[in-house]
Amino acid sequence: MGIGVVSIGSILASTNSAAFDVDAIRVGLHLLAMAVWIGGQVIMIALLPLLREVEGLPAKAAQAFGRVAWPAFALAVLTGIWNILTVPMADVSTGYNIVLGIKLLLVVGAGIATWMHQRASTASMRGATAGMGFVASLIVVVLGSMLAH
Ligand code: HEM
């Protein structure tokens, strides 16, 4: 019984913070941006064999995806800055600062690699830059999750 009361108490305590508030909007928008940026790349990779069946279609599909992906990237940066503004940066650990720093470098790296990918004129350069941008973005997701609180 005692254990039951304690468990219900802790469940209530944890559900207490499950509020639809400004924090939920901030994190939700950051995750939505991430989902479009990374999820879109996964879909592009999945559809590529099919798109290649028609001459010129991969480029058209990539351009269409870019019209959604870059606004999503911008939203990730804006909501990321918003995230930082809500974190008491004076109190965070050295580890937090290091993870955040590496994450920001990789965000810049992912952006540059993807931008180069769009402008690449050879297939090998296109593939290499796409891979670098994608892998950097995946690491950014892991590092972002380490920062979440
Ligand atoms: C493509 C770009 C980005 C991706 C994929 C990404 C991904 C993520 C993910 C998955 C989280 C965990 C969300 C949570 O559950 O709270 C997160 C949190 C965070 N991100 Fe990003 N992020 C990106 C860009 C940025 C940028 C540019 C900044 C800073 C300018 C930033 C700063 C943060 C911070 C401070 C947190 C912790 C938020 C909190 O504690 O509530 N992110 N990010």
Residues whose N, C-alpha, C, O or C-beta is under 5 A from the ligand:
A	BS01	HEM	V27 M34 A76 V77 G80 I81 N83 I84 V107 S137 V140 V141 G144 S145 L147 A148 H149
